Each structure stands twice: as structure tokens, then as C-alpha cells.
């Protein structure tokens, strides 16, 4: 049996509507005929489908009598991708119902207690209010209306994106808004400790002195990327990018547009490599690992086995840094993720991004009739934004030699002209190293556990750390001792 909402039928209804058929004509003028499968729509493949990927494993709590009548993951994706309505989740308690509740805020008209005149002097007895609806308690006609509202919104936005008189800056702005909506979704999907059985933990190896400093200051240090211990690390990402560019030049050297392609590759290269210049962009990094109790990590970063492994709740760590570090700049702000040790695969990814970017430029420039220089100047925000994404992708690169470290990184990037984090300095090996702090002054750090290195008086150190954690308000942090056999 099919679902009650049928995308193809809805499009035909819009086509037959005297008021709304114009938008369908405009959409098809820009993107061709609308296929009957919603999953083949450009706004679905490029945006809504990315939201559906995060549909809760336990599913949503829906009306029992309608559970087989609608595509609930699709409605989830349309809801959380919408710019016109708000939503929130109610996450089930441990041992209770397993499904998630989805509550949607919608606008409605309410009768006023007394008739009033509106701004144009007409008498009105209603007012616009916002009410919250639980998905589980909606009627079928209300659910159908949600599909219609959200799909019309996506069509309208896609028209705005594709119109010829819309600048590339506006198009890039829409892409950024879509990215922010997905970030908002991920933040709302963070599950509290007491119900999160699949919590991911990242570990930071440090001395006991550093642990004490972190607890006292409620700060985590991020060091200038140019001063990492591995002198070759700053070159690895550049090698990935440069080799991708060389292969593309070779691929396109016989194409009629080669000079133009070469021009764009030079511009992208200048932009990407400029970020390693501190006068253009300041980049700071703090490193973690997925390894909880690792011999090499304790040896290299844990004060020669006398330090600790500090386990942080990964999602909470990111969320609290984002909440405490507001930044509206294009590339500035918090970046995070695993290091990529598969450099050949990463190079292919970068080549794909470069190819897509250049093809878009050539197509757009051809439509405008501008010279490459004019097109660059008139679309600088769009151009820079695309280049920035390539730079950020390259930053994941690290030599396969370090694969065993299973590194996870937090980056902070800021433009010198508008810093949102104050730069500090510390000495190391006759050098003065810049750094910034991730500040948790409004809360405790999301520490889950502390593992004591094997070159310690285990019982004494454990009792000491437990007492210090208690004094600083960390009452639910597990303090463990390393299982690594160690002989001094």
C-alpha cells in the first residue's frame, strides 16, 4: 500500500492552481521537468536527504493508527530542514518509551477577546499566535498539510537559488544557511548522559599538572597550527592539494578552456595557501584520540607514563565550545573531526571539489558573458567560500605513519581583523608559541573519566584526583587506573 501523501499528485495540484502554477513553471524553466519521484529533486538530494541521514535510530513517536500511512523519515527531513518553522525533540528516558517525540511550532489564528482595528482600519477579531504540536497527536489532514508547506518552501528556495538575477553571494548564503540548519539538528540530537548508551568519548593525554590547570581555569588550550611538534605536518595538506592541482592541469591541458581553468586553479591555490599566513587567518588546534588507555599515547603525551588520559564527551565538548564561541565570519569558528590518514583518497576528494567548483565557474561565467577577472570580482564571496571548503578538507590530512594515534581534532580559526578569541603565548624549547583558549567558565567541562598513567602510585594518585574533582564540582567522573603493564 502506498503512502497517503503523493509527491507527484501534489505537484499536479500546484500546476492546476491559478495562484501557484507560476512557481512550477519557473522551477521547471530553471531545472527542467519535475520528475514524479521526490528523491530526484535537486533540493532533496543536496539538502533534505542529508537531514534524513540523522533520523533517530529508535524512530519518532507517531499516531498509532497512521504509522504505516506516511513516510516518517521524509517528514522528519522536511521538518528539520525548514527555515519557516521551529521544532524540538523530547528524548525518551532510560527504561521508558524508546521512540523520540518531535514537537513542531506552527502559526495559527486565535480569536481575540475583543474586536480591534488593524493598521489599515479594518476590524479584526483574530490574531496570529504560535502553538506547539506533538507529531504523535496530529490528524492525517494536518500531517498532509505539513508535507505541502515544507515542500513548497523548498521549491521556493530552490527557485531563489537558481534565478539568473540572484548573485552567487546569495546562493552561497543559502548553502551556509543549510549547513547551519544541519548543525542545529546535530546539536538537538545530543543525548543526555543518563540515556546515551552510545556516547562517543575523545581522550586528551596530559600531565597531572595540566589536568589541574584545566580544572582550575575551566579552559582547554588550542595551539597555533604552525607550531606543532611534527614539523612536516604543515606540509602534508599542501602536498595533497598541490598534487590534486597538478593532476587536474594535466587532465585539462588539451581542453579549449584550459587557460581559463588554469587561471581559476591559480586563484584557488592563492586563496587556499594564504590561510597558512597569519596575517590572513589564524588557525589553532587541540588534539584528542579515540584511544582510552594507550601505551604510545602515555609515552609521547602523558608525561612519560606519569600523566593522565582525560576522557571528554565528544558531542558535549563541541556543543559547549560552539555555544561559548559565537562567530559570524565565513570560515572562522570551530571545526572538528577525525584526521584522514588515507592521503590518496583525500586527494581524490579534493580533486572532485576542485572539478565541481571550476565547472560551476565556467558555466556561470559563460551565462553572464563576463571575463574571468570580472566574474571573480563580482562573485568574490562565493569564490572565497568554495575555496575555504577545500582548505578545510585538506586540513584533515596527516601522514599514514601516525595512523595508530587515531587522532581527533578541534580547530579554531579566526581572522586577525576581527578576532573573537584573545591570543596568548607560552614558551617551549626557546620559542614563544601563540595559543587561544576554549572557555568553559559558565559550566563544568564535559569530562567523563580520568585514567591514571601506569608510572604512578596508583591508589594515592587516584584518591587525590577524586578529591580534586569533587572540590571542583565533578561528582560523576569515573577515575580509573591504567591497565598497561609498566616497568620504570
VEXDREN-2710 file (C-alpha; in Angstrom, 1 decimal):
% VEXDREN-2710
k/r/px/py/pz
1/UNK/0.0/0.0/0.0
2/UNK/1.3/3.5/-0.9
3/UNK/1.6/6.5/1.4
4/UNK/-1.3/9.0/1.8
5/UNK/0.9/11.8/0.6
6/UNK/1.9/11.5/-3.0
7/UNK/4.5/14.0/-4.3
8/UNK/3.6/13.7/-8.0
9/UNK/-0.1/14.4/-7.3
10/UNK/0.8/17.4/-5.1
11/UNK/2.9/18.9/-7.9
12/UNK/0.0/18.5/-10.3
13/UNK/-2.3/20.3/-7.8
14/UNK/0.1/23.2/-7.8
15/UNK/0.3/23.2/-11.5
16/UNK/-3.5/23.5/-11.7
17/UNK/-3.7/26.2/-9.1
18/UNK/-4.1/29.6/-10.8
19/UNK/-2.1/31.3/-8.0
20/UNK/0.7/28.8/-7.6
21/UNK/1.2/27.4/-11.1
22/UNK/3.7/30.2/-11.8
23/UNK/6.2/28.8/-9.4
24/UNK/6.1/25.4/-11.0
25/UNK/6.6/27.0/-14.4
26/UNK/9.6/29.0/-13.0
27/UNK/11.1/25.9/-11.3
28/UNK/10.9/23.8/-14.5
29/UNK/12.4/26.7/-16.5
30/UNK/15.4/26.6/-14.2
31/UNK/15.8/22.8/-13.6
32/UNK/13.7/21.0/-16.3
33/UNK/10.6/19.0/-15.9
34/UNK/9.8/17.8/-12.3
35/UNK/10.1/14.1/-12.1
36/UNK/7.4/12.2/-10.0
37/UNK/10.0/10.9/-7.5
38/UNK/10.7/13.3/-4.7
39/UNK/14.1/11.7/-4.2
40/UNK/15.2/13.0/-7.6
41/UNK/14.6/16.7/-6.8
42/UNK/17.7/18.8/-6.5
43/UNK/16.7/20.3/-3.2
44/UNK/16.2/16.7/-1.8
45/UNK/19.5/15.3/-3.0
46/UNK/21.6/18.3/-2.0
47/UNK/19.9/19.1/1.3
48/UNK/16.9/17.3/2.7
49/UNK/18.5/13.8/2.3
50/UNK/21.4/15.0/4.4
51/UNK/19.0/15.7/7.2
52/UNK/17.2/12.4/6.9
53/UNK/20.5/10.6/7.5
54/UNK/20.2/11.7/11.1
55/UNK/16.7/10.2/11.6
56/UNK/16.8/8.7/15.2
57/UNK/17.5/5.0/15.3
58/UNK/14.6/4.5/17.6
59/UNK/12.3/6.4/15.2
60/UNK/9.7/9.0/16.1
61/UNK/6.6/8.6/18.2
62/UNK/3.7/8.9/15.6
63/UNK/-0.1/8.3/15.7
64/UNK/-0.5/4.6/16.1
65/UNK/-3.3/4.4/13.5
66/UNK/-1.2/6.3/10.9
67/UNK/2.2/4.6/11.4
68/UNK/2.0/2.8/8.0
69/UNK/0.4/5.7/6.2
70/UNK/3.2/8.2/5.9
71/UNK/6.9/8.3/5.1
72/UNK/8.0/9.4/8.6
73/UNK/11.8/9.8/7.8
74/UNK/10.8/12.1/4.9
75/UNK/8.6/14.2/7.2
76/UNK/11.4/14.4/9.7
77/UNK/13.8/15.6/7.0
78/UNK/11.4/18.2/5.7
79/UNK/10.7/19.5/9.2
80/UNK/14.2/19.9/10.4
81/UNK/15.4/21.4/7.1
82/UNK/12.7/24.1/7.1
83/UNK/13.5/27.7/7.6
84/UNK/9.9/28.7/8.3
85/UNK/9.1/26.6/11.4
86/UNK/10.8/25.6/14.6
87/UNK/11.0/22.2/16.3
88/UNK/12.4/20.4/19.3
89/UNK/12.8/16.8/20.4
90/UNK/11.8/15.1/23.7
91/UNK/14.3/12.4/24.2
92/UNK/13.0/9.2/25.9
93/UNK/14.1/8.5/29.5
94/UNK/16.1/5.3/30.2
95/UNK/13.8/2.4/30.6
96/UNK/10.8/4.3/29.2
97/UNK/9.4/4.6/25.6
98/UNK/12.1/4.2/23.0
99/UNK/10.8/6.5/20.3
100/UNK/11.6/10.2/20.2
101/UNK/8.9/12.8/20.4
102/UNK/9.0/15.6/17.7
103/UNK/7.3/18.8/18.6
104/UNK/6.7/21.4/15.8
105/UNK/5.9/25.0/16.3
106/UNK/3.3/26.3/13.8
107/UNK/1.4/29.6/13.3
108/UNK/-2.3/29.7/13.9
109/UNK/-5.1/32.3/14.2
110/UNK/-6.7/32.9/17.6
111/UNK/-9.9/34.7/18.3
112/UNK/-9.3/37.9/20.3
113/UNK/-11.4/38.6/23.4
114/UNK/-12.5/41.9/21.9
115/UNK/-12.6/43.1/18.3
116/UNK/-9.9/45.5/17.3
117/UNK/-8.9/47.5/14.3
118/UNK/-5.8/46.6/12.4
119/UNK/-3.3/49.0/10.9
120/UNK/-5.4/49.8/7.8
121/UNK/-8.5/50.5/9.9
122/UNK/-10.3/47.2/9.3
123/UNK/-12.0/45.5/12.2
124/UNK/-10.4/42.1/13.1
125/UNK/-11.2/39.7/15.8
126/UNK/-8.2/37.3/15.3
127/UNK/-4.5/37.4/16.0
128/UNK/-1.5/35.3/14.8
129/UNK/-0.1/33.1/17.5
130/UNK/2.5/30.3/17.7
131/UNK/1.5/26.9/19.1
132/UNK/3.4/23.7/19.5
133/UNK/2.1/20.5/18.1
134/UNK/3.3/17.0/19.1
135/UNK/3.6/14.8/16.0
136/UNK/2.0/11.9/17.8
137/UNK/-1.2/13.8/18.3
138/UNK/-1.7/15.2/14.7
139/UNK/-4.6/14.2/12.5
140/UNK/-3.9/12.9/9.0
141/UNK/-5.0/16.1/7.3
142/UNK/-2.6/18.1/9.5
143/UNK/0.3/15.9/8.5
144/UNK/-0.6/16.2/4.9
145/UNK/-0.6/19.9/5.2
146/UNK/2.9/19.8/6.8
147/UNK/4.3/17.9/3.7
148/UNK/2.7/20.5/1.4
149/UNK/4.0/23.5/3.4
150/UNK/7.6/22.2/3.6
151/UNK/7.8/21.1/0.0
152/UNK/6.5/24.4/-1.3
153/UNK/9.2/26.1/0.8
154/UNK/12.0/24.0/-0.6
155/UNK/10.7/24.7/-4.2
156/UNK/10.6/28.5/-3.5
157/UNK/14.1/28.5/-2.0
158/UNK/15.5/26.4/-5.0
159/UNK/14.0/28.9/-7.4
160/UNK/15.6/31.8/-5.5
161/UNK/18.9/29.9/-5.7
162/UNK/18.7/29.3/-9.4
163/UNK/17.4/32.6/-10.7
164/UNK/19.7/34.3/-13.1
165/UNK/19.4/37.7/-11.4
166/UNK/20.4/36.2/-8.0
167/UNK/24.1/36.8/-7.3
168/UNK/26.5/34.0/-6.4
169/UNK/26.9/35.5/-3.0
170/UNK/23.2/34.9/-2.3
171/UNK/23.4/31.3/-3.5
172/UNK/26.4/30.7/-1.2
173/UNK/24.5/32.4/1.6
174/UNK/21.7/29.8/1.1
175/UNK/24.2/27.0/1.3
176/UNK/25.6/28.4/4.5
177/UNK/22.1/28.6/6.0
178/UNK/21.6/25.0/5.0
179/UNK/24.8/24.0/6.7
180/UNK/23.7/25.8/9.9
181/UNK/20.4/24.0/9.9
182/UNK/22.2/20.7/9.8
183/UNK/24.5/21.8/12.7
184/UNK/21.4/22.9/14.6
185/UNK/19.9/19.4/14.1
186/UNK/23.1/17.7/15.3
187/UNK/23.1/19.8/18.4
188/UNK/19.4/18.9/19.1
189/UNK/20.2/15.3/18.7
190/UNK/22.8/15.3/21.6
191/UNK/21.5/12.7/24.1
192/UNK/21.9/13.3/27.9
193/UNK/24.4/11.0/29.7
194/UNK/21.7/9.0/31.5
195/UNK/20.1/7.8/28.3
196/UNK/23.1/7.8/25.9
197/UNK/24.3/4.2/25.7
198/UNK/26.4/5.0/22.6
199/UNK/28.2/8.1/23.8
200/UNK/31.5/8.8/22.0
201/UNK/34.5/9.8/24.1
202/UNK/37.6/11.5/22.9
203/UNK/40.8/11.4/25.1
204/UNK/43.4/14.1/25.8
205/UNK/46.7/12.8/27.2
206/UNK/48.4/15.3/29.5
207/UNK/50.5/15.7/32.7
208/UNK/48.8/15.8/36.1
209/UNK/49.8/19.5/36.2
210/UNK/47.9/20.1/33.0
211/UNK/44.8/18.3/34.4
212/UNK/45.0/20.6/37.4
213/UNK/45.3/23.7/35.2
214/UNK/42.3/22.6/33.1
215/UNK/40.1/22.1/36.1
216/UNK/41.1/25.3/37.8
217/UNK/40.9/27.5/34.7
218/UNK/37.9/25.7/33.0
219/UNK/39.8/26.1/29.8
220/UNK/41.4/23.9/27.1
221/UNK/44.3/25.3/25.1
222/UNK/44.5/25.3/21.3
223/UNK/47.9/25.9/19.9
224/UNK/48.9/27.7/16.7
225/UNK/48.9/25.2/13.8
226/UNK/52.3/26.4/12.6
227/UNK/54.0/25.3/15.9
228/UNK/53.0/21.7/16.0
229/UNK/55.6/19.2/17.3
230/UNK/55.7/17.5/13.9
231/UNK/57.5/19.9/11.6
232/UNK/56.3/18.0/8.5
233/UNK/52.6/18.2/9.4
234/UNK/52.0/21.6/8.0
235/UNK/53.3/20.4/4.6
236/UNK/51.2/17.2/4.3
237/UNK/48.0/19.0/3.5
238/UNK/49.8/21.3/1.0
239/UNK/51.2/18.2/-0.8
240/UNK/47.7/16.8/-1.1
241/UNK/46.3/20.0/-2.5
242/UNK/49.2/20.6/-4.9
243/UNK/49.2/17.1/-6.3
244/UNK/45.5/17.4/-6.9
245/UNK/46.0/20.6/-8.8
246/UNK/48.9/19.1/-10.9
247/UNK/46.7/16.2/-11.9
248/UNK/43.8/18.5/-12.9
249/UNK/46.1/20.7/-15.0
250/UNK/47.3/17.6/-16.8
251/UNK/43.8/16.3/-17.3
252/UNK/42.5/19.6/-18.8
253/UNK/45.6/20.7/-20.8
254/UNK/44.0/19.9/-24.2
255/UNK/40.6/21.4/-23.3
256/UNK/39.6/24.6/-25.1
257/UNK/39.1/26.3/-21.8
258/UNK/42.5/25.3/-20.4
259/UNK/43.7/28.9/-20.0
260/UNK/40.6/29.8/-18.0
261/UNK/40.9/26.6/-15.9
262/UNK/44.5/27.4/-15.2
263/UNK/43.5/30.9/-14.2
264/UNK/41.0/29.6/-11.7
265/UNK/43.3/27.0/-10.3
266/UNK/45.9/29.7/-9.7
267/UNK/43.3/31.8/-7.9
268/UNK/42.1/28.9/-5.8
269/UNK/45.7/28.0/-4.9
270/UNK/46.5/31.5/-3.8
271/UNK/43.4/31.6/-1.6
272/UNK/43.9/28.2/-0.1
273/UNK/47.6/28.7/0.7
274/UNK/47.0/32.1/2.0
275/UNK/45.5/30.6/5.1
276/UNK/48.9/29.5/6.3
277/UNK/49.8/33.2/6.5
278/UNK/49.0/34.5/10.0
279/UNK/48.1/37.9/8.6
280/UNK/45.2/36.3/6.7
281/UNK/43.9/33.6/9.0
282/UNK/44.9/32.3/12.5
283/UNK/44.4/28.6/13.0
284/UNK/44.6/26.9/16.4
285/UNK/44.4/23.2/17.2
286/UNK/44.0/20.9/20.1
287/UNK/44.3/17.1/19.6
288/UNK/42.5/14.2/21.1
289/UNK/42.4/10.5/20.3
290/UNK/39.8/7.7/20.4
291/UNK/42.3/5.5/22.4
292/UNK/41.5/5.5/26.1
293/UNK/44.5/3.7/27.6
294/UNK/47.3/3.5/25.1
295/UNK/51.0/2.9/25.8
296/UNK/52.3/5.1/23.0
297/UNK/50.0/8.0/23.9
298/UNK/51.1/7.9/27.6
299/UNK/54.7/7.8/26.5
300/UNK/54.5/10.6/24.0
301/UNK/51.9/13.0/25.5
302/UNK/51.2/11.7/29.1
303/UNK/54.4/12.9/30.9
304/UNK/56.3/9.6/30.2
305/UNK/53.5/7.4/31.8
306/UNK/53.2/9.7/34.9
307/UNK/50.3/11.7/33.4
308/UNK/46.6/11.1/32.7
309/UNK/44.2/10.4/29.9
310/UNK/41.2/12.7/30.2
311/UNK/38.0/11.5/28.6
312/UNK/35.6/14.1/27.2
313/UNK/32.0/13.6/25.9
314/UNK/32.6/14.4/22.3
315/UNK/29.2/15.9/21.5
316/UNK/29.0/18.0/24.6
317/UNK/32.5/19.2/24.1
318/UNK/31.7/20.5/20.7
319/UNK/28.3/22.0/21.7
320/UNK/29.7/23.9/24.6
321/UNK/32.6/25.3/22.6
322/UNK/30.1/26.4/19.9
323/UNK/27.8/27.9/22.5
324/UNK/30.6/29.9/24.1
325/UNK/32.3/31.0/20.9
326/UNK/30.0/32.9/18.7
327/UNK/31.4/33.8/15.3
328/UNK/29.6/35.0/12.2
329/UNK/32.6/35.0/9.9
330/UNK/32.6/32.9/6.8
331/UNK/35.4/30.4/7.7
332/UNK/36.0/31.3/11.3
333/UNK/34.8/29.3/14.2
334/UNK/35.0/25.7/15.5
335/UNK/35.9/22.9/13.1
336/UNK/36.3/19.3/14.2
337/UNK/36.7/15.7/13.2
338/UNK/39.0/12.7/12.7
339/UNK/42.3/13.0/11.0
340/UNK/42.4/11.5/7.5
341/UNK/45.4/9.2/7.0
342/UNK/44.4/7.9/3.6
343/UNK/46.1/10.6/1.6
344/UNK/45.4/9.2/-1.9
345/UNK/41.6/9.0/-1.1
346/UNK/41.7/12.5/0.3
347/UNK/43.4/13.8/-2.8
348/UNK/40.6/12.3/-4.9
349/UNK/38.1/14.1/-2.7
350/UNK/39.9/17.4/-3.2
351/UNK/40.1/16.9/-7.0
352/UNK/36.4/16.3/-7.1
353/UNK/35.7/19.5/-5.2
354/UNK/38.0/21.5/-7.5
355/UNK/36.4/20.0/-10.6
356/UNK/32.9/20.9/-9.4
357/UNK/34.0/24.4/-8.5
358/UNK/35.7/25.1/-11.8
359/UNK/32.8/23.7/-13.8
360/UNK/30.4/25.9/-11.9
361/UNK/32.5/29.0/-12.6
362/UNK/32.8/28.3/-16.3
363/UNK/29.1/27.7/-16.6
364/UNK/28.1/30.8/-14.6
365/UNK/30.7/33.0/-16.4
366/UNK/29.5/31.8/-19.8
367/UNK/26.0/32.8/-18.9
368/UNK/27.0/36.3/-17.8
369/UNK/29.4/37.0/-20.7
370/UNK/32.0/38.4/-18.2
371/UNK/35.7/37.9/-18.4
372/UNK/37.2/35.6/-15.8
373/UNK/38.5/38.6/-13.8
374/UNK/35.1/40.3/-13.9
375/UNK/33.4/37.1/-12.8
376/UNK/35.8/36.7/-9.9
377/UNK/35.4/40.3/-8.7
378/UNK/31.6/40.1/-8.9
379/UNK/31.4/36.8/-7.1
380/UNK/34.2/37.1/-4.7
381/UNK/32.2/35.9/-1.6
382/UNK/31.0/32.8/-3.5
383/UNK/34.5/32.1/-4.8
384/UNK/36.2/32.5/-1.4
385/UNK/33.6/30.3/0.2
386/UNK/34.2/27.4/-2.2
387/UNK/38.0/27.8/-1.8
388/UNK/37.6/27.8/2.0
389/UNK/35.8/24.5/2.0
390/UNK/38.7/23.0/0.0
391/UNK/41.2/24.3/2.5
392/UNK/39.3/22.9/5.4
393/UNK/39.1/19.5/3.7
394/UNK/42.9/19.5/3.2
395/UNK/43.4/20.2/6.9
396/UNK/42.3/16.6/7.7
397/UNK/45.5/15.3/6.1
398/UNK/48.2/13.6/8.2
399/UNK/50.8/11.0/7.3
400/UNK/49.8/7.4/7.4
401/UNK/52.8/6.9/9.7
402/UNK/50.7/8.3/12.6
403/UNK/47.6/6.2/11.8
404/UNK/47.9/4.3/15.1
405/UNK/47.2/7.5/17.0
406/UNK/43.6/7.6/15.8
407/UNK/43.7/11.4/16.2
408/UNK/40.6/13.6/16.6
409/UNK/41.0/17.4/16.3
410/UNK/39.3/20.6/17.3
411/UNK/40.3/23.6/15.2
412/UNK/39.7/27.2/16.0
413/UNK/40.1/29.6/13.0
414/UNK/39.7/33.4/13.2
415/UNK/40.6/36.4/11.0
416/UNK/43.1/38.8/12.6
417/UNK/40.9/41.8/11.7
418/UNK/38.0/40.5/13.8
419/UNK/39.3/38.1/16.5
420/UNK/36.7/36.6/18.8
421/UNK/39.4/34.8/20.9
422/UNK/42.3/36.6/22.6
423/UNK/45.7/35.3/21.7
424/UNK/48.1/34.3/24.5
425/UNK/51.6/32.9/24.5
426/UNK/53.7/30.2/26.2
427/UNK/57.4/29.3/26.0
428/UNK/58.6/26.0/24.6
429/UNK/62.1/25.0/23.6
430/UNK/63.3/28.5/23.2
431/UNK/60.2/29.5/21.2
432/UNK/57.2/31.6/22.0
433/UNK/54.1/29.8/21.0
434/UNK/50.7/31.5/20.3
435/UNK/47.5/29.9/21.6
436/UNK/43.9/30.5/22.4
437/UNK/41.6/29.0/25.0
438/UNK/38.3/27.2/24.7
439/UNK/36.5/28.7/27.6
440/UNK/34.0/26.7/29.8
441/UNK/33.7/29.4/32.5
442/UNK/29.9/29.2/32.5
443/UNK/29.8/25.4/33.2
444/UNK/31.9/22.4/34.1
445/UNK/33.9/20.7/31.4
446/UNK/32.2/17.6/29.9
447/UNK/34.7/15.2/31.5
448/UNK/33.5/11.6/31.6
449/UNK/36.5/9.8/33.0
450/UNK/40.2/10.2/34.0
451/UNK/42.6/7.3/33.5
452/UNK/45.8/7.5/35.6
453/UNK/49.1/6.6/33.8
454/UNK/50.9/3.4/34.9
455/UNK/54.1/5.2/36.3
456/UNK/52.3/6.4/39.4
457/UNK/51.5/5.5/43.0
458/UNK/48.0/4.4/41.7
459/UNK/46.0/4.4/44.9
460/UNK/47.4/7.7/46.3
461/UNK/47.0/9.5/42.9
462/UNK/43.5/8.1/42.4
463/UNK/42.3/9.4/45.8
464/UNK/43.9/12.7/45.2
465/UNK/42.3/13.2/41.8
466/UNK/38.9/12.1/43.1
467/UNK/39.1/14.7/45.8
468/UNK/40.1/17.5/43.5
469/UNK/37.4/16.6/41.0
470/UNK/34.8/16.7/43.9
471/UNK/36.0/20.1/45.0
472/UNK/35.6/21.5/41.5
473/UNK/32.1/20.0/41.3
474/UNK/32.7/16.9/39.1
475/UNK/30.7/14.3/41.0
476/UNK/30.1/11.9/38.2
477/UNK/33.6/11.5/36.7
478/UNK/35.0/8.0/36.8
479/UNK/38.6/7.8/37.9
480/UNK/40.4/4.7/36.7
481/UNK/43.9/3.3/36.7
482/UNK/45.7/2.2/33.6
483/UNK/45.8/-1.5/32.6
484/UNK/49.2/-1.1/30.9
485/UNK/52.0/-3.2/32.4
486/UNK/54.9/-0.9/33.1
487/UNK/58.4/-1.2/34.4
488/UNK/60.3/2.1/35.1
END
